[in-house]
Amino acid sequence: FGTLANGGVRMEPRIVKSVAETQYPIRASGQVLKRETCETLLECMTQVFESDRGTGKSLQIPGYELGGKTGTAQKINPKTGTVEGGGYVSSFVGFVPARLPKAVILVMVDDPKVKYYGAEVAGPVFVELAKKTIERLHIPKTASQVAKTPVVGLALPGTEPIQVPPNRSKPIVNVSAKRIGSKKTNSASSNSKTVASEPKPEKAGGQ
């Protein structure tokens, strides 16, 4: 999702910012997605908040255009080898703001009780983190001209120059992740024991 936020440019993972006087700057490893593809996906992700049918409609922050994706994954029950009774992993990932994002926030809730849809469980946590991010990074409210700015990546060899408004010099985003729950469960994209799907509602008593 950080790559999408950067207009298709993948950033090298970085854990340590600096050691004593030695700085470890953020580096781009290359353009891995077309900017046009990222723009299309971002438009879909903004509709998660703005569309009447969007699963994140109730998670809007007044004055800010956000982009996000809910996730509800069923886990394998180790006793039966099926998803029946295996529990869920609820997640919500989003950009703050949607255009030229300053941060990507991921919230994952392992084995939630009663409710399990990502928008209901992880969504409210995302909103709280997004508000704190806006406050800490002094992100201004979305202006109409900024809202129409295409998603762009970094200027790399062999790519076209990026388009960055005068008041925004770095389209590089920060990535923040938060996991809630005692069990360690990888996301659906990296764990073969997690089946990514939107399950049909079940009775709360079984969860």
BELNOR-V417144 format. One record per residue. N is the residue number from 1. SS is DSSP state (hx for helix, st for strand, lp for the rest). PHI is phi in whole degrees, 0 to 359 (999 if undefined). D_LAST is the distance of its C-alpha to the last C-alpha in Angstrom with 2 decimals. Layout:
# BELNOR-V417144
N:SS:PHI:D_LAST + N:SS:PHI:D_LAST
This chain:
# BELNOR-V417144
1:lp:999:29.85 + 2:hx:297:32.58 + 3:hx:295:34.92 + 4:hx:298:34.22 + 5:hx:296:34.93 + 6:lp:267:38.18 + 7:lp:70:39.41 + 8:lp:97:38.77 + 9:st:267:40.16 + 10:st:273:38.15 + 11:st:262:38.55 + 12:lp:293:38.84 + 13:lp:302:35.99 + 14:lp:221:37.24 + 15:lp:257:35.83 + 16:lp:257:39.01 + 17:lp:279:41.02 + 18:st:198:44.08 + 19:st:231:45.57 + 20:lp:56:48.45 + 21:lp:268:50.74 + 22:st:274:49.31 + 23:st:263:47.19 + 24:lp:243:44.73 + 25:lp:291:44.75 + 26:lp:287:42.25 + 27:lp:234:43.53 + 28:st:269:42.89 + 29:st:258:42.68 + 30:st:139:43.50 + 31:st:275:42.74 + 32:lp:251:40.03 + 33:lp:227:39.11 + 34:lp:291:41.48 + 35:hx:298:41.58 + 36:hx:297:41.55 + 37:hx:295:38.25 + 38:hx:296:36.74 + 39:hx:298:38.14 + 40:hx:295:36.54 + 41:hx:295:33.08 + 42:hx:297:33.47 + 43:hx:298:34.43 + 44:hx:297:31.26 + 45:hx:287:29.22 + 46:hx:290:31.09 + 47:hx:292:30.16 + 48:hx:301:26.46 + 49:hx:267:27.68 + 50:hx:266:30.72 + 51:lp:285:30.02 + 52:lp:297:28.99 + 53:lp:261:26.38 + 54:lp:292:25.31 + 55:lp:290:21.67 + 56:lp:250:23.05 + 57:hx:302:25.55 + 58:hx:282:24.17 + 59:hx:256:24.49 + 60:lp:297:28.27 + 61:lp:248:30.58 + 62:lp:309:33.81 + 63:lp:92:36.77 + 64:lp:234:35.00 + 65:lp:268:34.28 + 66:st:241:31.15 + 67:st:230:29.72 + 68:st:199:26.17 + 69:st:212:23.50 + 70:st:275:19.78 + 71:st:214:17.56 + 72:st:226:14.12 + 73:st:247:13.96 + 74:st:271:11.87 + 75:st:258:12.39 + 76:lp:285:14.03 + 77:lp:279:12.73 + 78:lp:297:15.87 + 79:lp:280:16.01 + 80:lp:248:16.26 + 81:lp:76:17.51 + 82:lp:237:15.41 + 83:lp:276:12.48 + 84:lp:297:10.66 + 85:lp:75:7.63 + 86:lp:275:9.17 + 87:lp:90:6.96 + 88:st:223:9.07 + 89:st:236:12.20 + 90:st:258:13.25 + 91:st:217:16.99 + 92:st:210:20.05 + 93:st:235:23.63 + 94:st:206:26.71 + 95:st:257:30.48 + 96:st:230:32.35 + 97:lp:282:34.46 + 98:lp:288:34.20 + 99:lp:260:37.90 + 100:lp:49:39.35 + 101:lp:299:36.15 + 102:lp:261:36.58 + 103:st:205:33.09 + 104:st:244:30.01 + 105:st:242:26.77 + 106:st:239:23.57 + 107:st:240:20.29 + 108:st:234:17.33 + 109:st:243:14.01 + 110:st:271:12.39 + 111:lp:56:8.67 + 112:lp:293:8.04 + 113:lp:254:5.73 + 114:lp:66:5.68 + 115:lp:271:8.34 + 116:lp:217:8.90 + 117:lp:289:12.44 + 118:hx:304:15.13 + 119:hx:295:17.41 + 120:hx:277:15.12 + 121:hx:262:13.75 + 122:lp:273:16.64 + 123:hx:304:19.31 + 124:hx:299:20.20 + 125:hx:292:20.67 + 126:hx:302:22.91 + 127:hx:300:24.95 + 128:hx:297:25.63 + 129:hx:293:26.72 + 130:hx:296:28.78 + 131:hx:297:30.57 + 132:hx:294:31.44 + 133:hx:295:32.66 + 134:hx:301:34.82 + 135:hx:292:36.27 + 136:hx:290:36.99 + 137:hx:268:38.48 + 138:lp:55:40.29 + 139:lp:280:39.10 + 140:lp:288:41.04 + 141:lp:296:39.67 + 142:lp:291:39.74 + 143:lp:270:43.23 + 144:hx:300:43.91 + 145:hx:288:46.05 + 146:hx:287:43.50 + 147:hx:297:40.76 + 148:lp:265:42.94 + 149:lp:289:43.69 + 150:lp:297:42.64 + 151:lp:288:40.37 + 152:lp:226:42.74 + 153:lp:255:42.76 + 154:lp:277:45.12 + 155:lp:279:48.73 + 156:lp:242:48.96 + 157:lp:305:51.87 + 158:lp:87:52.05 + 159:lp:241:49.91 + 160:lp:284:51.05 + 161:lp:301:51.27 + 162:lp:282:48.24 + 163:lp:250:48.45 + 164:lp:234:47.56 + 165:lp:303:48.52 + 166:lp:305:51.11 + 167:lp:271:48.70 + 168:lp:228:46.15 + 169:lp:263:47.56 + 170:lp:230:44.51 + 171:lp:280:41.89 + 172:lp:284:40.08 + 173:lp:256:36.59 + 174:st:270:34.72 + 175:st:240:31.30 + 176:st:237:28.65 + 177:st:227:25.19 + 178:st:219:22.48 + 179:st:246:19.36 + 180:st:239:16.75 + 181:lp:128:14.66 + 182:lp:272:15.90 + 183:lp:273:15.43 + 184:lp:266:18.17 + 185:lp:226:17.23 + 186:lp:287:19.98 + 187:lp:290:19.87 + 188:lp:300:19.73 + 189:lp:285:23.50 + 190:lp:238:24.24 + 191:lp:239:21.64 + 192:lp:292:21.97 + 193:lp:267:18.58 + 194:st:245:16.91 + 195:st:254:17.19 + 196:st:282:17.92 + 197:lp:195:17.03 + 198:lp:257:15.81 + 199:lp:291:13.12 + 200:lp:286:13.33 + 201:lp:304:11.08 + 202:lp:238:8.46 + 203:lp:292:7.63 + 204:hx:297:5.51 + 205:hx:298:5.56 + 206:hx:273:3.78 + 207:lp:261:0.00
